[in-house]
Amino acid sequence: MKSFASYARSALPWLRSFLRLRSGKIETAGDRSRERYRRASMTAAAASFSKIVSMATSILTVRLTFRYLGAERYGMWMTITSVVMMMSFADLGIGNGLINIVANAVGRKDLRAARQASASGFWTLCVIAALLALGMAAAYPFIDTSRLFNLRSPLAMREAGPALLVFFYCFVLNVPLFAIRNIQTGMQNGFANNLWDSLGSIASLAALLFAIRIHGGLPLLVLSLAAPPVIVSMLNGLELFGRSHPELLPSPSAFSRESASRLFHTGMMFFLLQLAISVGMQTDNIVIAQILGAKSVAAYAVPARLFSMINSFLILLSSAMWPAYADAVAHSDGPWIRRSFTRIAVSGTALTIIAAAFLAIFGNQILAVWVGPQMHASPALLTVFGLQCVLYAYLQPMNFLLNGVGQLRVQVVGALVMAVLNLALSILFVFRYGIIGAVLGTVISVLVAQVVPLTVVTRNVLNKFAQSSGEPHSQSVDAVN
């Protein structure tokens, strides 16, 4: 077992590479390793800054909106968010597929393949967004939002439909813009994305303050939070394709059936993975709303938001390594993959255990300052949330490693089993134990369906790549699957 000092010394390349802001010459395997660390470090640093800004605005947002709206209307908002976010898989996985394909093309210095992937992904997502918009327009007259969200007050019933439409169509407008984020991520330029995200968070908070000041209803509050990030993403796209990388402009002429087919092939695995995770992770609010009422959702959603902040930072670090792993696969640099994964997994899980224990002990004091004395969680609920947080911290580095090296099938199967098991257990446990049952269902299903199988597969992948090294090759990342 390596000592803490050994891990600290092994982390020095991250610091050195971060301090070098410009890319140097890449002539050897060592140069490529340092460049991966540099880009990953910049992405992680920018993402951390973005997350701090997002967390600060989220803290203020929850405090303002919970008090302004009250428990039922706030709970309805969180339920609407869960319903729409369950549709994050609606891009058929094409957005995430772009990360692997662009990273692989850039690693092989194949500009034509990167341009075709950019155009094919963007225009395919535009078609998907149009179909989603038409589908909602046709279905909305038949949706009983009062029954869907289990509402009781007349005000909440009046606002439910318009709020759902506002949030949904902001989501739809953002679907083609997924391509921008994932193209940048595939190029290991995710730091630019994160800085734009920071601007979006600040703009959302400013719009929310204005909406509350003029005593706007829930639909206006939803618009104030959902619309600014969409506008900022558009500005990000203008900067990416107009100044930084005009060669990747997704012109219709660059659309390629072959590239689109590859995106669908790779994206379908991500689609199934996103679908399963959305069902598994986003249904708790809906289950609680249906069984206990929308007001009870707030008692679950606010503590959940508190603990999710911990995992958000680990996701930032792990996701920054995703395109780096794909680039390492393109260059057959297996030992680098093993070393880098170990650093991320050990340090991330250890820090999460400390942070989760702190929140489990002092969570109610934080909630009282954050939201107010009316929000109180039982010690048992905080403990189970902490356990769930640690499990996610353990899984995230493995998920992004397997994404980068193209091992998706085991993730899909595990996530599908988790989703079905989690939904069944959450319904059973919420009836029996209340809101804590939703968290217990998640913990058990994640442990059984994901932690155990992904640990075995990750160990096999690391052993496979441990001895591989060589020069760039043309193998596609999705072929490793």
DOBAMAR-987997 format. One line per field, with one value per residue (C-alpha): residue number from 0; x, y, z; residue in three letters. Coordinates in steps of 0.02 Angstrom, whole numbers, plus 50000, padded with zeros to 5 digits. Each point is the difference from the previous one (the first is absolute). Example, Ala and Ser with C-alpha at 12.3 -4.5 7.8 and 13.67 -1.06 7.14 Angstrom:
! residues 2
num [0 | 1];
east [50615 | 50069];
north [49775 | 50172];
up [50390 | 49967];
residuo [ALA | SER];
This chain:
! residues 481
num [0 | 1 | 2 | 3 | 4 | 5 | 6 | 7 | 8 | 9 | 10 | 11 | 12 | 13 | 14 | 15 | 16 | 17 | 18 | 19 | 20 | 21 | 22 | 23 | 24 | 25 | 26 | 27 | 28 | 29 | 30 | 31 | 32 | 33 | 34 | 35 | 36 | 37 | 38 | 39 | 40 | 41 | 42 | 43 | 44 | 45 | 46 | 47 | 48 | 49 | 50 | 51 | 52 | 53 | 54 | 55 | 56 | 57 | 58 | 59 | 60 | 61 | 62 | 63 | 64 | 65 | 66 | 67 | 68 | 69 | 70 | 71 | 72 | 73 | 74 | 75 | 76 | 77 | 78 | 79 | 80 | 81 | 82 | 83 | 84 | 85 | 86 | 87 | 88 | 89 | 90 | 91 | 92 | 93 | 94 | 95 | 96 | 97 | 98 | 99 | 100 | 101 | 102 | 103 | 104 | 105 | 106 | 107 | 108 | 109 | 110 | 111 | 112 | 113 | 114 | 115 | 116 | 117 | 118 | 119 | 120 | 121 | 122 | 123 | 124 | 125 | 126 | 127 | 128 | 129 | 130 | 131 | 132 | 133 | 134 | 135 | 136 | 137 | 138 | 139 | 140 | 141 | 142 | 143 | 144 | 145 | 146 | 147 | 148 | 149 | 150 | 151 | 152 | 153 | 154 | 155 | 156 | 157 | 158 | 159 | 160 | 161 | 162 | 163 | 164 | 165 | 166 | 167 | 168 | 169 | 170 | 171 | 172 | 173 | 174 | 175 | 176 | 177 | 178 | 179 | 180 | 181 | 182 | 183 | 184 | 185 | 186 | 187 | 188 | 189 | 190 | 191 | 192 | 193 | 194 | 195 | 196 | 197 | 198 | 199 | 200 | 201 | 202 | 203 | 204 | 205 | 206 | 207 | 208 | 209 | 210 | 211 | 212 | 213 | 214 | 215 | 216 | 217 | 218 | 219 | 220 | 221 | 222 | 223 | 224 | 225 | 226 | 227 | 228 | 229 | 230 | 231 | 232 | 233 | 234 | 235 | 236 | 237 | 238 | 239 | 240 | 241 | 242 | 243 | 244 | 245 | 246 | 247 | 248 | 249 | 250 | 251 | 252 | 253 | 254 | 255 | 256 | 257 | 258 | 259 | 260 | 261 | 262 | 263 | 264 | 265 | 266 | 267 | 268 | 269 | 270 | 271 | 272 | 273 | 274 | 275 | 276 | 277 | 278 | 279 | 280 | 281 | 282 | 283 | 284 | 285 | 286 | 287 | 288 | 289 | 290 | 291 | 292 | 293 | 294 | 295 | 296 | 297 | 298 | 299 | 300 | 301 | 302 | 303 | 304 | 305 | 306 | 307 | 308 | 309 | 310 | 311 | 312 | 313 | 314 | 315 | 316 | 317 | 318 | 319 | 320 | 321 | 322 | 323 | 324 | 325 | 326 | 327 | 328 | 329 | 330 | 331 | 332 | 333 | 334 | 335 | 336 | 337 | 338 | 339 | 340 | 341 | 342 | 343 | 344 | 345 | 346 | 347 | 348 | 349 | 350 | 351 | 352 | 353 | 354 | 355 | 356 | 357 | 358 | 359 | 360 | 361 | 362 | 363 | 364 | 365 | 366 | 367 | 368 | 369 | 370 | 371 | 372 | 373 | 374 | 375 | 376 | 377 | 378 | 379 | 380 | 381 | 382 | 383 | 384 | 385 | 386 | 387 | 388 | 389 | 390 | 391 | 392 | 393 | 394 | 395 | 396 | 397 | 398 | 399 | 400 | 401 | 402 | 403 | 404 | 405 | 406 | 407 | 408 | 409 | 410 | 411 | 412 | 413 | 414 | 415 | 416 | 417 | 418 | 419 | 420 | 421 | 422 | 423 | 424 | 425 | 426 | 427 | 428 | 429 | 430 | 431 | 432 | 433 | 434 | 435 | 436 | 437 | 438 | 439 | 440 | 441 | 442 | 443 | 444 | 445 | 446 | 447 | 448 | 449 | 450 | 451 | 452 | 453 | 454 | 455 | 456 | 457 | 458 | 459 | 460 | 461 | 462 | 463 | 464 | 465 | 466 | 467 | 468 | 469 | 470 | 471 | 472 | 473 | 474 | 475 | 476 | 477 | 478 | 479 | 480];
east [50000 | 50072 | 50021 | 49914 | 50169 | 50021 | 49831 | 50043 | 50163 | 49910 | 49878 | 50139 | 49984 | 49822 | 50065 | 50143 | 49889 | 49867 | 50126 | 50047 | 49853 | 50059 | 50021 | 50179 | 50075 | 49931 | 50136 | 50009 | 49886 | 50056 | 49948 | 49828 | 49981 | 50041 | 49883 | 49857 | 50033 | 50010 | 49834 | 49915 | 50068 | 49937 | 49831 | 49988 | 50053 | 49877 | 49865 | 50035 | 49984 | 49840 | 49933 | 50042 | 49905 | 49858 | 49995 | 49998 | 49857 | 49912 | 50012 | 49923 | 49874 | 49936 | 49992 | 49906 | 49882 | 49955 | 49947 | 49918 | 49902 | 49965 | 50022 | 49868 | 50044 | 50186 | 49972 | 49901 | 50146 | 50121 | 49881 | 49986 | 50189 | 50011 | 49871 | 50090 | 50175 | 49945 | 49997 | 50185 | 50020 | 49891 | 50155 | 50019 | 50173 | 50067 | 50069 | 50105 | 50047 | 50077 | 50123 | 50077 | 49998 | 50071 | 50132 | 50051 | 50005 | 50102 | 50118 | 50029 | 50011 | 49855 | 49922 | 49879 | 49926 | 49983 | 49912 | 49880 | 49960 | 49966 | 49880 | 49915 | 49974 | 49934 | 49874 | 49938 | 49969 | 49905 | 49881 | 49977 | 49962 | 49869 | 49915 | 49998 | 49921 | 49865 | 49968 | 49970 | 49886 | 49894 | 49999 | 49979 | 49809 | 49982 | 50117 | 49914 | 50140 | 49902 | 49988 | 50175 | 50078 | 49869 | 49958 | 49875 | 50006 | 49910 | 50153 | 50114 | 49872 | 49991 | 50188 | 50046 | 49961 | 50086 | 50151 | 50017 | 49991 | 50130 | 50124 | 49971 | 50025 | 50156 | 50064 | 49955 | 50092 | 50153 | 50002 | 50096 | 50118 | 50054 | 50112 | 50099 | 50040 | 50047 | 50107 | 50100 | 50011 | 50062 | 50136 | 50048 | 49947 | 49863 | 50071 | 49924 | 49831 | 50012 | 50040 | 49847 | 49897 | 50056 | 49933 | 49836 | 49982 | 50029 | 49876 | 49870 | 50017 | 49983 | 49844 | 49927 | 50026 | 49911 | 49855 | 49977 | 50014 | 49854 | 49904 | 49999 | 49915 | 50082 | 50004 | 50099 | 50119 | 50028 | 50034 | 50122 | 50104 | 49985 | 50016 | 50167 | 50105 | 49923 | 50048 | 50175 | 50020 | 49956 | 50134 | 50123 | 49960 | 50029 | 50170 | 50047 | 49951 | 50027 | 50170 | 50085 | 49967 | 49910 | 50061 | 49872 | 49852 | 49854 | 49954 | 49867 | 50126 | 50111 | 49861 | 50053 | 49889 | 50149 | 50040 | 49817 | 49994 | 50153 | 49920 | 49841 | 50101 | 50100 | 49858 | 49875 | 50101 | 50007 | 49813 | 49959 | 50118 | 49923 | 49825 | 50036 | 50086 | 49860 | 49868 | 50104 | 50053 | 49862 | 49846 | 50019 | 49918 | 49858 | 49974 | 49997 | 49881 | 49879 | 50002 | 50027 | 49955 | 50099 | 50034 | 50103 | 50112 | 50080 | 50049 | 50093 | 50064 | 50084 | 50112 | 50033 | 50060 | 50117 | 50086 | 50001 | 50119 | 50136 | 49983 | 49993 | 50183 | 50056 | 49901 | 50091 | 50170 | 49953 | 49911 | 50153 | 50094 | 49873 | 50073 | 50175 | 49966 | 49932 | 50157 | 50108 | 49906 | 50034 | 50186 | 49997 | 50062 | 49930 | 50119 | 49952 | 49817 | 50033 | 50105 | 49879 | 49846 | 50079 | 50039 | 49824 | 49911 | 50099 | 50005 | 49820 | 49923 | 50101 | 49951 | 49818 | 49995 | 50062 | 49878 | 49851 | 50035 | 50007 | 49831 | 49921 | 50052 | 49970 | 49871 | 49854 | 50100 | 50047 | 49819 | 49939 | 50119 | 49971 | 49811 | 49934 | 49945 | 49849 | 50115 | 50058 | 50063 | 50012 | 50175 | 49955 | 49957 | 50162 | 50101 | 49922 | 50028 | 50183 | 50014 | 49922 | 50123 | 50150 | 49934 | 49985 | 50177 | 50063 | 49907 | 50035 | 50185 | 49959 | 49857 | 50106 | 50145 | 49885 | 49924 | 50171 | 50060 | 49834 | 49940 | 49816 | 49901 | 50034 | 49950 | 49839 | 49951 | 50042 | 49906 | 49845 | 49996 | 50028 | 49859 | 49870 | 50056 | 50010 | 49826 | 49923 | 50093 | 49964 | 49813 | 50001 | 50110 | 49914 | 49834 | 50082 | 50130 | 49958 | 50123 | 50152 | 49938 | 50042 | 50182 | 50008 | 49934 | 50136 | 50140 | 49952 | 49973 | 50163 | 50099 | 49930 | 49986 | 50146 | 50133 | 50035 | 50002 | 50089 | 50137 | 50035 | 49997 | 50108 | 50131 | 50004 | 50014 | 50144 | 50092 | 49973 | 50071 | 50139 | 50130 | 49940 | 50100 | 50041 | 49966 | 49833 | 49889 | 49838 | 49893 | 49838 | 49960 | 49831 | 50086 | 50077 | 49827];
north [50000 | 50168 | 50131 | 50167 | 50082 | 49888 | 50054 | 50181 | 49985 | 49915 | 50147 | 50125 | 49980 | 50068 | 50158 | 50025 | 49972 | 50117 | 50141 | 49986 | 50086 | 49976 | 49837 | 49950 | 49891 | 49824 | 49886 | 49857 | 49894 | 50104 | 50160 | 49926 | 49948 | 50175 | 50078 | 49887 | 50050 | 50184 | 50000 | 49892 | 50115 | 50156 | 49919 | 49943 | 50171 | 50092 | 49874 | 50023 | 50188 | 49975 | 49881 | 50121 | 50136 | 49878 | 49943 | 50178 | 50045 | 49836 | 50036 | 50171 | 49931 | 49864 | 50122 | 50130 | 49886 | 49885 | 50147 | 50090 | 49853 | 49896 | 49812 | 49939 | 50115 | 49973 | 49812 | 50012 | 50093 | 49863 | 49869 | 50092 | 50009 | 49812 | 49963 | 50106 | 49945 | 49820 | 50049 | 50040 | 49838 | 50072 | 50043 | 49810 | 50009 | 50096 | 50140 | 49881 | 49900 | 50160 | 50004 | 49833 | 50024 | 50177 | 49951 | 49851 | 50105 | 50137 | 49870 | 49933 | 50180 | 49960 | 50172 | 49938 | 49870 | 50129 | 50123 | 49867 | 49944 | 50180 | 50032 | 49831 | 50012 | 50179 | 49978 | 49834 | 50082 | 50141 | 49872 | 49915 | 50168 | 50040 | 49832 | 50026 | 50172 | 49933 | 49852 | 50110 | 50116 | 49850 | 49918 | 50151 | 50017 | 49824 | 50021 | 50023 | 50090 | 50010 | 49812 | 49974 | 50102 | 49954 | 50182 | 50069 | 50190 | 50097 | 50111 | 49850 | 49922 | 50158 | 50018 | 49817 | 49994 | 50163 | 49961 | 49828 | 50076 | 50134 | 49876 | 49873 | 50120 | 50075 | 49821 | 49969 | 50157 | 49937 | 49828 | 50052 | 50099 | 49838 | 49980 | 50156 | 49940 | 49826 | 50056 | 50109 | 49858 | 49880 | 50124 | 50010 | 50182 | 49974 | 50143 | 50124 | 49918 | 50015 | 50185 | 50030 | 49896 | 50118 | 50148 | 49906 | 49968 | 50183 | 50056 | 49878 | 50067 | 50179 | 49955 | 49907 | 50149 | 50110 | 49876 | 49995 | 50188 | 50023 | 49861 | 49882 | 49832 | 49830 | 49998 | 50163 | 49933 | 49843 | 50107 | 50109 | 49849 | 49895 | 50129 | 50088 | 49839 | 49969 | 50174 | 49981 | 49832 | 50086 | 50131 | 49859 | 49923 | 50164 | 50015 | 49818 | 49995 | 50184 | 50030 | 49854 | 49857 | 50059 | 49840 | 49904 | 50109 | 49877 | 50051 | 49890 | 49955 | 49915 | 49883 | 49820 | 49846 | 49894 | 50118 | 50007 | 49810 | 49992 | 50127 | 49896 | 49841 | 50078 | 50111 | 49859 | 49926 | 50170 | 50020 | 49839 | 50050 | 50173 | 49927 | 49877 | 50129 | 50126 | 49873 | 49940 | 50169 | 50121 | 49901 | 50020 | 50172 | 49932 | 49848 | 50109 | 50124 | 49864 | 49908 | 50139 | 50159 | 50141 | 50081 | 49849 | 50017 | 50154 | 49902 | 49880 | 50116 | 50131 | 49879 | 49906 | 50162 | 50027 | 49831 | 50010 | 50147 | 49881 | 49880 | 50145 | 50041 | 49820 | 49991 | 50156 | 49921 | 49829 | 50069 | 50107 | 49836 | 49922 | 50073 | 49975 | 49814 | 49996 | 50088 | 49875 | 49857 | 50079 | 49998 | 49827 | 50081 | 49873 | 50030 | 50183 | 49952 | 49888 | 50130 | 50141 | 49900 | 49946 | 50179 | 50059 | 49853 | 49994 | 50186 | 50033 | 49861 | 50045 | 50183 | 49955 | 49889 | 50147 | 50124 | 49882 | 49964 | 50187 | 50030 | 49850 | 50074 | 50185 | 49991 | 50071 | 50149 | 50037 | 49977 | 50119 | 50136 | 49961 | 49981 | 50038 | 49909 | 49927 | 49881 | 49856 | 49828 | 49850 | 49936 | 49836 | 50090 | 50099 | 49841 | 49906 | 50150 | 49997 | 49816 | 50031 | 50142 | 49886 | 49866 | 50129 | 50060 | 49822 | 49974 | 50162 | 49973 | 49826 | 50065 | 50132 | 49880 | 49874 | 50139 | 50054 | 49826 | 49953 | 49869 | 50048 | 49838 | 49952 | 50174 | 49990 | 49830 | 50052 | 50166 | 49915 | 49875 | 50141 | 50104 | 49861 | 49944 | 50179 | 50045 | 49843 | 50019 | 50187 | 49973 | 49859 | 50092 | 50170 | 49918 | 49916 | 50124 | 50170 | 50109 | 49907 | 49849 | 50085 | 50018 | 49823 | 49933 | 50094 | 49942 | 49816 | 49999 | 50094 | 49884 | 49841 | 50048 | 50120 | 49999 | 49813 | 49971 | 50163 | 49963 | 49834 | 50072 | 50150 | 49887 | 49896 | 50157 | 50069 | 49834 | 49996 | 50174 | 49985 | 49935 | 50079 | 50143 | 50059 | 50128 | 50069 | 49880 | 50015 | 49893 | 50088 | 50015 | 49919 | 49848 | 49962 | 49968];
up [50000 | 49950 | 50136 | 49995 | 49964 | 49847 | 49932 | 50038 | 49902 | 49856 | 49993 | 49965 | 49809 | 50017 | 50085 | 49879 | 49848 | 50065 | 50023 | 49816 | 49913 | 49822 | 49907 | 49969 | 49865 | 49999 | 49933 | 50124 | 50108 | 50149 | 49912 | 49963 | 50182 | 50062 | 49873 | 50057 | 50180 | 49952 | 49909 | 50132 | 50137 | 49912 | 49971 | 50181 | 50066 | 49889 | 50043 | 50185 | 49981 | 49903 | 50132 | 50140 | 49908 | 49965 | 50181 | 50064 | 49884 | 50042 | 50187 | 49973 | 49876 | 50117 | 50146 | 49898 | 49906 | 50145 | 50106 | 49855 | 49930 | 50154 | 50019 | 49876 | 49856 | 50028 | 50006 | 49837 | 49921 | 50053 | 49931 | 49833 | 49996 | 50027 | 49866 | 49870 | 50051 | 49977 | 49816 | 50000 | 49902 | 49861 | 49897 | 49975 | 50076 | 49850 | 50111 | 50103 | 49845 | 49931 | 50145 | 49956 | 49812 | 50004 | 50129 | 49894 | 49840 | 50083 | 50072 | 49824 | 49931 | 49882 | 49976 | 49867 | 50117 | 50139 | 49882 | 49937 | 50178 | 50051 | 49856 | 50008 | 50187 | 49999 | 49859 | 50066 | 50170 | 49913 | 49924 | 50169 | 50083 | 49867 | 50026 | 50189 | 49980 | 49885 | 50114 | 50152 | 49900 | 49952 | 50172 | 50115 | 49982 | 50069 | 50152 | 50168 | 50093 | 50163 | 50008 | 49930 | 50142 | 50131 | 50037 | 50125 | 50001 | 49861 | 49969 | 49972 | 49883 | 49895 | 49986 | 49969 | 49813 | 49948 | 50109 | 49920 | 49825 | 50038 | 50072 | 49862 | 49855 | 50079 | 50011 | 49817 | 49942 | 50091 | 49916 | 49842 | 50111 | 50084 | 49847 | 50044 | 50175 | 49945 | 49854 | 50119 | 50125 | 49866 | 49954 | 50186 | 49999 | 50128 | 50104 | 49877 | 50023 | 50187 | 49995 | 49892 | 50123 | 50139 | 49901 | 49975 | 50187 | 50042 | 49866 | 50067 | 50176 | 49940 | 49900 | 50150 | 50115 | 49873 | 49985 | 50189 | 50013 | 49881 | 50091 | 49852 | 50006 | 49987 | 49807 | 49999 | 50133 | 49896 | 49846 | 50096 | 50050 | 49841 | 49861 | 50040 | 49986 | 49828 | 49942 | 50071 | 49911 | 49836 | 50032 | 50039 | 49831 | 49910 | 50083 | 49964 | 49817 | 49960 | 50078 | 50088 | 49879 | 49843 | 49914 | 50107 | 49949 | 49978 | 49824 | 49915 | 49864 | 50129 | 50054 | 49971 | 50003 | 50051 | 50144 | 50052 | 49998 | 50114 | 50116 | 50009 | 50031 | 50142 | 50056 | 50018 | 50142 | 50084 | 49966 | 50092 | 50139 | 50018 | 49993 | 50139 | 50109 | 49972 | 50051 | 50146 | 50068 | 49950 | 50051 | 50188 | 49998 | 49894 | 50112 | 50156 | 49918 | 49950 | 50167 | 50127 | 49904 | 49920 | 50169 | 50055 | 49847 | 50076 | 50157 | 49886 | 49864 | 50108 | 50100 | 49838 | 49921 | 50147 | 49980 | 49810 | 50012 | 50062 | 49855 | 49878 | 50034 | 49975 | 49838 | 49941 | 50029 | 49931 | 49846 | 49959 | 49980 | 49880 | 49838 | 50069 | 50018 | 49822 | 49937 | 50096 | 49917 | 49830 | 50043 | 50085 | 50161 | 50123 | 50148 | 50001 | 50013 | 50150 | 50093 | 49970 | 50049 | 50165 | 50048 | 49964 | 50082 | 50162 | 50035 | 49946 | 50104 | 50155 | 49993 | 49971 | 50154 | 50106 | 49922 | 50010 | 50184 | 50035 | 49917 | 50088 | 50168 | 49968 | 49861 | 50099 | 50060 | 49819 | 49942 | 50136 | 49941 | 49816 | 49990 | 50173 | 50159 | 49911 | 49906 | 50111 | 49948 | 50115 | 50045 | 49913 | 49837 | 50004 | 50035 | 49855 | 49885 | 50055 | 49957 | 49830 | 49972 | 50036 | 49882 | 49860 | 50037 | 49984 | 49836 | 49907 | 49961 | 49934 | 49894 | 49914 | 49977 | 49915 | 49895 | 49941 | 49953 | 49920 | 50124 | 50001 | 49996 | 50180 | 50055 | 49902 | 50070 | 50177 | 49984 | 49927 | 50143 | 50124 | 49926 | 50010 | 50173 | 50065 | 49940 | 50077 | 50165 | 50012 | 49980 | 50128 | 50125 | 49984 | 50043 | 50150 | 50064 | 49923 | 49903 | 50068 | 49904 | 49834 | 50053 | 50069 | 49834 | 49906 | 50116 | 49990 | 49812 | 49963 | 50113 | 49923 | 49816 | 49975 | 50135 | 49993 | 49810 | 49956 | 50126 | 49915 | 49824 | 50046 | 50076 | 49840 | 49891 | 50103 | 49991 | 49812 | 49974 | 50129 | 49877 | 49838 | 49928 | 49826 | 49865 | 49942 | 49906 | 49906 | 50114 | 50045 | 50183 | 49977 | 49927 | 50169 | 50066];
residuo [MET | LYS | SER | PHE | ALA | SER | TYR | ALA | ARG | SER | ALA | LEU | PRO | TRP | LEU | ARG | SER | PHE | LEU | ARG | LEU | ARG | SER | GLY | LYS | ILE | GLU | THR | ALA | GLY | ASP | ARG | SER | ARG | GLU | ARG | TYR | ARG | ARG | ALA | SER | MET | THR | ALA | ALA | ALA | ALA | SER | PHE | SER | LYS | ILE | VAL | SER | MET | ALA | THR | SER | ILE | LEU | THR | VAL | ARG | LEU | THR | PHE | ARG | TYR | LEU | GLY | ALA | GLU | ARG | TYR | GLY | MET | TRP | MET | THR | ILE | THR | SER | VAL | VAL | MET | MET | MET | SER | PHE | ALA | ASP | LEU | GLY | ILE | GLY | ASN | GLY | LEU | ILE | ASN | ILE | VAL | ALA | ASN | ALA | VAL | GLY | ARG | LYS | ASP | LEU | ARG | ALA | ALA | ARG | GLN | ALA | SER | ALA | SER | GLY | PHE | TRP | THR | LEU | CYS | VAL | ILE | ALA | ALA | LEU | LEU | ALA | LEU | GLY | MET | ALA | ALA | ALA | TYR | PRO | PHE | ILE | ASP | THR | SER | ARG | LEU | PHE | ASN | LEU | ARG | SER | PRO | LEU | ALA | MET | ARG | GLU | ALA | GLY | PRO | ALA | LEU | LEU | VAL | PHE | PHE | TYR | CYS | PHE | VAL | LEU | ASN | VAL | PRO | LEU | PHE | ALA | ILE | ARG | ASN | ILE | GLN | THR | GLY | MET | GLN | ASN | GLY | PHE | ALA | ASN | ASN | LEU | TRP | ASP | SER | LEU | GLY | SER | ILE | ALA | SER | LEU | ALA | ALA | LEU | LEU | PHE | ALA | ILE | ARG | ILE | HIS | GLY | GLY | LEU | PRO | LEU | LEU | VAL | LEU | SER | LEU | ALA | ALA | PRO | PRO | VAL | ILE | VAL | SER | MET | LEU | ASN | GLY | LEU | GLU | LEU | PHE | GLY | ARG | SER | HIS | PRO | GLU | LEU | LEU | PRO | SER | PRO | SER | ALA | PHE | SER | ARG | GLU | SER | ALA | SER | ARG | LEU | PHE | HIS | THR | GLY | MET | MET | PHE | PHE | LEU | LEU | GLN | LEU | ALA | ILE | SER | VAL | GLY | MET | GLN | THR | ASP | ASN | ILE | VAL | ILE | ALA | GLN | ILE | LEU | GLY | ALA | LYS | SER | VAL | ALA | ALA | TYR | ALA | VAL | PRO | ALA | ARG | LEU | PHE | SER | MET | ILE | ASN | SER | PHE | LEU | ILE | LEU | LEU | SER | SER | ALA | MET | TRP | PRO | ALA | TYR | ALA | ASP | ALA | VAL | ALA | HIS | SER | ASP | GLY | PRO | TRP | ILE | ARG | ARG | SER | PHE | THR | ARG | ILE | ALA | VAL | SER | GLY | THR | ALA | LEU | THR | ILE | ILE | ALA | ALA | ALA | PHE | LEU | ALA | ILE | PHE | GLY | ASN | GLN | ILE | LEU | ALA | VAL | TRP | VAL | GLY | PRO | GLN | MET | HIS | ALA | SER | PRO | ALA | LEU | LEU | THR | VAL | PHE | GLY | LEU | GLN | CYS | VAL | LEU | TYR | ALA | TYR | LEU | GLN | PRO | MET | ASN | PHE | LEU | LEU | ASN | GLY | VAL | GLY | GLN | LEU | ARG | VAL | GLN | VAL | VAL | GLY | ALA | LEU | VAL | MET | ALA | VAL | LEU | ASN | LEU | ALA | LEU | SER | ILE | LEU | PHE | VAL | PHE | ARG | TYR | GLY | ILE | ILE | GLY | ALA | VAL | LEU | GLY | THR | VAL | ILE | SER | VAL | LEU | VAL | ALA | GLN | VAL | VAL | PRO | LEU | THR | VAL | VAL | THR | ARG | ASN | VAL | LEU | ASN | LYS | PHE | ALA | GLN | SER | SER | GLY | GLU | PRO | HIS | SER | GLN | SER | VAL | ASP | ALA | VAL | ASN];
